[in-house]
Each structure stands twice: as C-alpha cells, then as structure tokens.
Amino acid sequence: MKKIFIVLFAWFALGANANAETVGDPLSDYFALEIERLELEQDLFGIKEQKEIVSVAAIATYEVEEEVEFNFNTIEHLPEGFNPKAGMTEIDWNSVELNELEEEIELDFDTKDYLPENFNPFQGMNCPESKVISSIFKIK
C-alpha cells in the first residue's frame, strides 16, 4: 500500500510541476533577442551622431600594394619553348566578325505624353549648305 501511495504521490507531483511551468510568449522572446542584437550591433558598428557634415573629399583612403612572391620557379611549370607573345601580330582583326545582338525594347508608356507640344526630333537636321555646325559653350 505504501508503494502505491508513493507512486501516486510522485505521479501527482510531476503532473502538478509540469502544469506549474508557464511557457513565455515566443514572439516577445524573439523580439527581445532581436532588440538586444540590434543594440549590440549599434554599439559595435554604429556611427555616433555627428553634428557637422563631413565631405567625401575629406576622407582619406589608402591603397595597400602587396607584392606577390612565388616560392617556386614558374618557368619549370610551362611547356618547353613557351612564348607568351607568340601569335600576337598574326591576328587579322579585319577577318574577325563581330555580331551585334539586337534587342527589342518595349516601353510600357506612350513617349509622346512626355514631350513638348509640336516636338519635332528632326528639326534643324536639314542643312542646305552641307555644313556641320557645332557650338561650344563655356561655363564660368
């Protein structure tokens, strides 16, 4: 009888303990962790408030030049009689065919709506004297 009583008591105690534990709201826990992560990132990488604007030209940049050193002789890994400049002058560039891909452009609007009234893109193209006229403006 004592054994049954102990087993029932243990079973009741475990059941009561399981119900007593409340699970926190996972959404609020997630938000709390995200806010903490953002605060840590701001402390580590954030820029403090600056009252004056810094010009881009005022920022100094440095270019680090590193020399590459090979710890082996590269000639040993090339074929015999290798000449990297061989054939450079033998290419006939006039025989090379260039193919231009034509792509059709579709505009989703009527371009006439955005042009001035009586706009003529060909206005001024007819030059009876066959002279080329150009004007250069100097901005001071």
C-alpha positions as CSV (number, residue, x, y, z in Angstrom):
1,M,0.0,0.0,0.0
2,K,2.9,2.4,0.8
3,K,4.4,1.7,-2.6
4,I,1.1,2.6,-4.4
5,F,0.8,5.7,-2.3
6,I,4.4,6.8,-3.1
7,V,3.9,6.1,-6.8
8,L,0.6,8.1,-6.9
9,F,2.2,11.0,-4.9
10,A,5.2,11.1,-7.3
11,W,2.9,11.0,-10.3
12,F,0.7,13.8,-8.9
13,A,3.8,15.9,-8.0
14,L,5.2,15.5,-11.5
15,G,1.9,16.4,-13.1
16,A,1.5,19.4,-10.9
17,N,5.0,20.6,-11.6
18,A,4.5,20.2,-15.3
19,N,1.4,22.4,-15.2
20,A,3.0,25.0,-12.9
21,E,5.7,25.8,-15.5
22,T,4.5,28.6,-17.8
23,V,5.9,28.9,-21.2
24,G,6.7,32.5,-22.2
25,D,5.4,34.2,-25.3
26,P,7.8,33.1,-28.0
27,L,7.1,36.2,-30.1
28,S,8.0,38.6,-27.2
29,D,11.2,36.5,-26.5
30,Y,12.1,36.7,-30.2
31,F,11.6,40.5,-30.2
32,A,13.6,40.9,-27.1
33,L,16.5,38.9,-28.6
34,E,16.3,40.9,-31.8
35,I,16.3,44.2,-30.0
36,E,19.3,43.1,-27.9
37,R,21.1,42.0,-31.1
38,L,20.4,45.4,-32.8
39,E,21.6,47.3,-29.7
40,L,24.9,45.3,-29.7
41,E,25.4,45.9,-33.4
42,Q,24.8,49.6,-32.9
43,D,27.3,49.7,-30.0
44,L,29.9,47.8,-32.0
45,F,29.5,49.1,-35.5
46,G,27.2,52.1,-35.2
47,I,28.2,55.7,-36.0
48,K,27.6,58.2,-33.3
49,E,25.7,61.3,-34.1
50,Q,27.7,63.9,-35.9
51,K,26.6,67.5,-36.0
52,E,28.8,68.6,-38.9
53,I,28.7,67.1,-42.3
54,V,31.9,65.5,-43.5
55,S,32.9,66.0,-47.1
56,V,33.7,62.9,-49.1
57,A,36.9,64.6,-50.3
58,A,38.0,64.9,-46.7
59,I,38.0,61.1,-46.2
60,A,41.5,59.7,-46.6
61,T,41.8,56.5,-48.5
62,Y,44.9,54.2,-48.6
63,E,45.6,51.6,-51.2
64,V,47.7,48.8,-49.9
65,E,50.0,47.4,-52.5
66,E,51.1,43.8,-51.8
67,E,53.8,42.2,-53.8
68,V,53.1,38.6,-54.8
69,E,56.0,36.4,-54.3
70,F,56.1,32.9,-55.8
71,N,58.2,30.4,-53.8
72,F,58.9,28.4,-57.0
73,N,60.2,29.0,-60.5
74,T,57.2,29.4,-62.8
75,I,59.3,28.5,-65.9
76,E,59.5,24.9,-64.7
77,H,55.8,24.6,-65.0
78,L,55.5,25.9,-68.6
79,P,56.0,23.7,-71.7
80,E,59.3,23.8,-73.5
81,G,59.7,26.7,-75.9
82,F,56.7,28.5,-74.4
83,N,56.5,32.1,-75.8
84,P,53.6,34.1,-74.2
85,K,53.8,36.7,-77.0
86,A,53.7,34.2,-79.9
87,G,50.8,34.9,-82.3
88,M,50.1,38.4,-81.1
89,T,50.9,40.0,-84.5
90,E,49.4,37.2,-86.5
91,I,45.8,38.1,-85.8
92,D,44.0,39.8,-88.8
93,W,41.4,41.9,-87.0
94,N,39.6,42.6,-90.3
95,S,38.7,38.9,-90.6
96,V,37.1,38.8,-87.1
97,E,33.3,39.0,-87.4
98,L,31.5,41.0,-84.8
99,N,27.9,40.1,-84.2
100,E,25.7,42.6,-82.6
101,L,22.6,41.3,-80.8
102,E,19.6,43.4,-81.4
103,E,17.2,43.6,-78.5
104,E,13.7,44.9,-78.9
105,I,12.8,47.5,-76.3
106,E,9.2,47.7,-75.2
107,L,8.2,50.8,-73.3
108,D,5.1,50.5,-71.2
109,F,4.0,54.1,-71.8
110,D,3.5,56.5,-74.6
111,T,6.5,58.7,-75.0
112,K,4.5,61.4,-76.7
113,D,2.9,62.2,-73.4
114,Y,6.3,63.4,-72.0
115,L,7.4,65.5,-75.0
116,P,6.6,69.2,-75.5
117,E,3.8,70.2,-77.9
118,N,4.7,70.2,-81.6
119,F,8.0,68.4,-80.8
120,N,10.0,67.5,-83.9
121,P,13.1,65.4,-83.3
122,F,14.2,66.1,-86.9
123,Q,14.0,69.9,-86.6
124,G,17.2,71.6,-87.7
125,M,18.7,68.5,-89.4
126,N,18.3,69.8,-92.9
127,C,21.3,71.9,-93.7
128,P,21.1,73.2,-97.3
129,E,24.8,74.1,-97.5
130,S,26.0,70.7,-96.2
131,K,28.0,72.3,-93.4
132,V,28.4,70.9,-89.9
133,I,27.5,73.4,-87.3
134,S,28.6,72.9,-83.7
135,S,28.6,75.3,-80.8
136,I,30.7,75.2,-77.7
137,F,29.5,76.8,-74.5
138,K,32.0,77.8,-71.9
139,I,30.7,77.7,-68.3
140,K,32.4,80.1,-65.9
